[in-house]
Structures are given as C-alpha cells and as structure tokens.
C-alpha cells in the first residue's frame, strides 16, 4: 500500500469522535476479533514479508496449525473454505457441524457457533461480521434463522461479491482485492467507532490468486497485500486499547493450505493442504500453543476462555479443540482395539486426576441430551489405560476424558 493511503487512514482514525462508543449494560470490556485469510499454507506465510503479522506474533505468538480433521478417521474433514470456517466457528470437525463443501447445504446448528455462545451469555453484547461471502453470515452463523434461535449479527458488512457495480468482476480477480480493502476499512472504522464485542473478518484475495496463479510471486504479493489489511485492523485495535483501556484478543489464521504440485488446488489430505498457522496478540498462551501443532478447532475454546463464557458440559463434550490460553491437562484422546482390549491413550500436559465417561448414544446431533456414565478414574500422567471389550457396548459409543480444566472426546464404533 502507498504511504499516502496509510497516512489518509491514520488521519481518518484520529479524527473519529471519542464519544461514539457506548458499552451495553451486560457487554464486556474484553473484545475478540478473529480473521481468516483464505488459503495460505504455513510454508507460504513464512516465505512472505508480513511485518504486521510479525509484530502481532512478537507481542503474542505464532504456532503451526492444521485443518482437515483427524486423517483417515470418522473426523476427516475436507480442506475446503466453508468447511474450515465452520470448524473454527463451532470448534468441531465436519462429522459434527455437517458442512462438507462451499455449498453449505445442511449445517447442523445443534453445534453452536462462537456467536451463539456469546449471545447466550451476553444478549445485549454486540457482534460483527466483515466478509465478501454473504453465506458466512446467513448460512454458517445462521443469522435470523429459527434453528439458531433467530440469532442476529449487530454489524454486518458483507455480500460484496454480489455488487458488480462498485466491484466490476474481471478475469484477473482484481475486484476481490478491492473488496478486501473495503472489508478491512469497514472493520477498522467499526472497531474505532463501535468496538463490537466479538467480530469475524474474512479476507479472500489470497485464495483467488492461489487458484489463478499457484505458487510464485503473484501469490506472495497477495500475502503482502493481506498483511497490510491486517495492519489497518491492528492499528484500530491499538487505538481502542489506548483510549478505552479495553482488553483485545486478536487471532489471525487461515482455512486451508494448498496442494504440493503447484499451489493451485486444495481440498485433500496432503500435508501441505492440511498445514496452516495461527498468529495471536495473546501474551499468555499456554504450553500446548507453544510446543505443539495446534488446530483451527482450538480457536473457539480459546475465545470462550478469554471471555469467561459459561458453557454447559454437554456442549464442551462435543468440542474437538482445546484452549490456547489457560490450563490444558491433556490432548489428543485416541483409541485402538488390541487383544480384546480397548486401548485409550492421550498426551499428558500435567499430572492430575481425570475421569473417563461413556455414552452409547449421539442424541446431541439432533438437539437432545446424551447420558454419560463413569467408566474409570485415571491420572493424566499415565497417558494410557486398557478396558476389556466385554465391559463396553457393541456398536457406536462416545468417550470423554475429563479433568477440572479439560474435556476431550472421541467416537468408537465396534462391529
């Protein structure tokens, strides 16, 4: 971006009246904004110049991440845009949220999004979506739908892809570059003026350049461009922090990587298509974030922890991610059958008492309740336990490993 453009932007920000913001009675001084920059694999991000992302990561942190669910299992999830968005929004993989493509045919709204969980806690709090895709709000978040209890997004700047007058479509997809500028500008303006409590920003231009040109200078330049858009948002956040003493959690990620052949495609389960990243300004990230490859489904629990939202155990038992801030006692719950035993194992991050629970139903997916019974008490330091198959139900059942800080889940089907 030209220096004159940045100067104009800063003049605009500094001229915004400071009396505009009025916090709702049950809103919070904590604010969250998460950004999806479409289709950038971890290796591509590291190869590009991203001064704003670098500065944010220096304050907080950077972690390699992954999308695509658990490969070769029931939770394997296509590395496709809308699928990744909904994995972030719900903290679950596609076998639960039921979005398998960009058509977004039948989302399962029984797995609540970040927006719905927030509004349940703060009915008068404010939410925002800044996006080219109208479907992000109307289909994924389910704005105004009966299935989401008529959830309403308070600030919506989206649907630009349908505006061919202000953004005339061209084969080189430069119109999407103009749209992303509008998305970032409206985000920055709304942050300074209104400071929504939780906001989602979606930037598309990088994915368009990937599909059109693949790996190379054109794609790297698109990453540089999107970093400039992040800079606008980051500078607006800093104004709010300085003038209103607000505590902002800023998380930036992507929805999928790219294929290894030429960088034009995605959707499969190759390492590069699954390879993503997370950058955050949070300075209190935990050891899981610092020492592991984290996941897109970890963002929802992180936001919930940051905002202190009270979520029922029945919902937490469905989350496939764990928080990136706060204490996490264990990760990666998994099972295998061996010598007439079910081997249950996990990665231990602390030493504490834990309980294994079992449910032989999956009523949650249809909006009902599953009953969980205690299977066994364990210690996280053991990392593994054997359960004789004769003590377990045949067919389908769900397992959870639960501590005072962490709930993990996995599904098992016995033939």
N, C-alpha and C positions, 0 to 999 in steps of 0.2 A: 504494500500500500504506500502511496506517496505521502511524504511528510506533511504536505498541505492538508491532505484528507484527515490525517490523525490530529493535526492542530485544530481543524474545524470541529472534530468530535470532542476534543477536550474543552474547547470554548463552550460548546453546547452543554456538556456535563456541568461545568462550573456555573453556568447561567441558570440552572434549574432551581426553582424556588425550594427552600428547605422546609417550608411549612406544608408541603403537599401530603406527606406521609401521615397517615393516621392509623395506628395499630388497632385491630379488632380486640374486643374485650377478652376473648379466650385464645387469641393468637399467641405466638411465642417470639421472644427476641432471637431465638435460633432460626436460621434460614438455611435452606438447602437448594442448590441448583446443580443438576446433573446434565451433562452434554454427551450426546452420541455424535461423533464424527464418522461418517459412514465408510466402512470398508478399508481400513488401514491395518495391515499386518504389523506385528511388532518389529520385524526387521526393516520395514519401510519407514516406520516412525523414527527409528534410531538413525537411519541414513539421512534424514531430512534436518534442515535447520528450523528449530522450533523454540525461539527464545522465550516466548510467553509460557509455553508448557514447561520448559526447563525451569523457569523462575518459580512457577507454581510447585513443581516437584521438589525444588530445593527447599521451599518452606515446609512442604508436607512430605510427599514421597511418590515413587514410581514403582510399579510392580508388573512383571509379565503376567498375563492372564490368558484365559481360554474361554471359548464358546463351544457350542456343539454338543453339550450334554456329556454323558459318560459313554464313550465309544464302545460299540458292539454290545450294548445293553438295551434294556427297555427304555432308558432315558436318553438314548442317542437322539440328537436334535439337529435338523438341517442348519448349515451355516448360511442362512438367508436373512435378509434385513429385518423384516417384520417379526420373524421368529426370535431373533436376538433382542429386539426391542421388548417383546413381551416377556422374555426370560428375565430381563432387567426389571421390568415393571412389577412382576409377580414373584420374583425370587424362585421360580420353578422352571423346570425343563418342559419341553413340548408335550411329553406324555401326560402332563397335568394341565397346562394352560391351553393346549389343543390348537395352537397356531403353528401350522407346518409350512406355510408359504405366504407370499405377499398378498394373496387374495383375501386372507384373514376371514375365512368362511364361517367358522363357528367357534369363536373364543369361549373358553369356559370361565365365565365371570364368577364362579364359586371360589376361584383362587384370586383374592382381592389384590388390586394394584396398590402401589405406593399412594396414589391419590385417594383411593377409597379408604385406606387405613388412616391416612392423615385426617380426612374429613370426619371419620367416625370419632376421632379423638378431639378435633377442633372444628366443629361445624361452622364456625364463623371465621376460621382461618382462610387464607387466600392461596389459590393455586394458579399456575400459568403454564401454557404450552406455546412454544415458538417453533414452528416447523413448516416445511414445504408440504409435507404429506398431511392432508386433511384426515385421512384414515387413522393416523396416530391418536387423534382425539376422539373421533366419532366411533371407531371400531375397537381399538385396543384399550383405551381408557374407558370407552363406553359412555361418553358424555351424553347425559339426558336419557339414557336407556332405563327401562324398567328393571332389567337384570342387574343394574348397578345401583339400584335404589335412587334412580334419577340424579346420579352424581353430576354436578355442574362444575366446569372449569371456569374460574373467575376472569382470567385474562387469556384470550386466545388470539394469537397471530399466526394463522396457518392457511393452508389451501392455496398458496401462491402458485402451485403448479397448474391451477385451472385458469389463472389470469394470463391470457395470451396478448393482452393489450399493453400492460406495463412490462411484461416479461415475454416478448415475442420469441417463440421457440425457434431455435436454429439447430442445425445438424451437429455443430461442434459443442452443443450443450452449454454455451456461454450464458444462456438465460438462467441456468441454475446457479452460476456464480453470482449473478445479480440478486437472485432470490436469497442466497445465503448471506449476502451483505444486508439485505432487508431484515432477515431473521435476527442477525447479530445486533443490528442497530436498534430494532424494536425491543430486543432483550435488554440491552444496556439502558435504554430510555426507561423501560418499565421498572427495572431494578432501582434506578435512581429515584424515580417518581413515586413508586408504589411498593417496592420491596415485597413481592409475593413471598409467602412463607415456604412454598416448595414449587420449583419450576423445572420443566424439562425443555431442553433445547436440542433440536435436531438439525445437523448440517450435512448436506447430501453431495456437494460438488465433487469430493474426492472419489466417491464410488462411480460417478459418471465418467470421470477421467480414467479410472481403472478399467471399466468396461470398454471404453472407446480406444484407449491407447496402451493399456497394460503398464508393465514396469518401465521406468525411464524418467527422463527429465520432466515430461509433462505431468506425471503423477507426483513427483517430488515437489514441483512448483505448486500443485494443488494443496499439498500438505502445508507448505509455507503460507499459502493464502488462508487456509482454515486456522492456522495458528494466529494470524492477525485478527481473525474474528474472535478467537478466544481472548485475545488481548483486550478487545473492547469490553467484553463481559467482565473480565478480571478487573479492569480499571474502574468499572461501575461498582463492583463489589467493594473495592477498596474505599471508594467514596462513602458508601453506606457504613462500612466499618468505622471509618474515621468520624463521620458526622453524627452517627446514631448509636455507636458502640454496640453494633449487632455482631453476633457470632455466626459466620457463614461457613457452611460446609460446601466445598466446590469439588465435584467429581467429574472427570472427563474420561471417556472411554470410546470404544468402537464396537460395532455389532458383529463383525466377522473379519477374517483375513482374506487372502487371495490365493488362487491356485499357484502351484510352483512352476508350471510350464511357462507362463508369460504374464501372470498377474491380471489377466482379463476376467477370469471367472471366479466363482466361489459357490458354495452350497454343499460340498462334500466334506469328507472327514480327514483330509490330508493334514499333516502337522501345520502347514502354513495357513490353511483355511481356518483352522481352529485357533491359531496363535494371535492373541490380541494383547491388550495392555490397559492399565488403569493409572491415571495421574490424579492426585488429590492435594489440596492445601492442608489437609488434616495433619497436624504435627504429632498426634497421639495414636498413630496406627500401631496395631499390635504385632506380635511376633509372627503370627500367621501371614500378615501382609508383607512383612519384611523378609521372610525366609522361605516363602512358598510361591508357587504359581497359583494365583487366585482366580476367581471366576466372575463372570458377569452377574451370576445369581447372588453373589455376595453383596451387591450394592444395596438391594432392598433392606436386608437386615442391618446394614451399616446406617442407613438413613433412619430407620426405626430406632436404633440405639441412640443416635445423635439427638433426635427429637424427644426421646423419652416416651414414646408412644406405647401404651399398654395394649399388647396383642394377646389374644387368647392362646393357650397351649394347643388347641385343636388346629389353629392356623399355622403356628410355628412348627408343628409336626409335619407339615407339608412342604416347608421351605427346603430348597436344595442348597442354599448357601448359608454362610455364617458371617458375622460382622467383621469388618476390617478395623474397627476400633472397639475397645473394651476387651474383656477376658473371653478367650475361646479355649475350652479344655480339650477338645478333640475334633478331628476332621476325618473325612473320607471313610465313612462307615461302609463296609462291604461284606459279602458273604460268598461261600462256596461249599458245595457238598463233597465230603470226603470220608470214606469208610463208615458210612451210615451215621455220620455226624454233620451238623451244620456248623461250619467254622465261621464265626463272626469276628471281624477284626476292624481296627480303626487306628488312626495316627493319634498319638497322645502328645498334647502340648502342655499338660500339667498333671499333677498327681492329686486325684480327688475321687470321691465316691460317685458312682454312676449307677443308673438302673436301666435295664433292658425291658422294654414293653412290647407287646404283640397285639395286633388287631387282625382278625381274619376277614375283615370287610373293607370296602373302599367306598363308603357312603358319602364321604366328603365331596367327591366329584359331582354329586347331584344335590349338594346343599344340605346334606344331613350329617349326623354325628356318628363317628366310629368309636366303639368301646375298646379301650386298651387295657390289657391285663399285665401285671408284673410277671416277667419271665425269669429274671435273675438279677441280683445285685452284683456289681463288679467294681473294680478300681481302674481308672483310666490308664494307669501305669502298666497294667497287664497287656494291653493292646490286642488281646485276643481271648475268646472263650469258645468252648465246644459245647454244643447242645445236641443230645441224641435225637435223631429224626423222629423216633417213636413218640417223643414228647411234643411234637409240632404238628399243626394241622396240615392236611394234604391240600393241594390246590394253591390258591393265592393267599398271601398274608403280608402284612406290613410290620416292620420292626423299627423301633426308635431307641437310640441311646441318649439318655437324658442326665445332665448334671444341673447344678444350680445356675450355670451360665450358658449352657449349650444344649441344643436339641438337634440330633442327626437322624435321618431316616433312610430306609432302603426298602425295596419291594422284593419279594421272593415268590416264585411260582414253582411248586413241586408237581411234576407229572404223576 
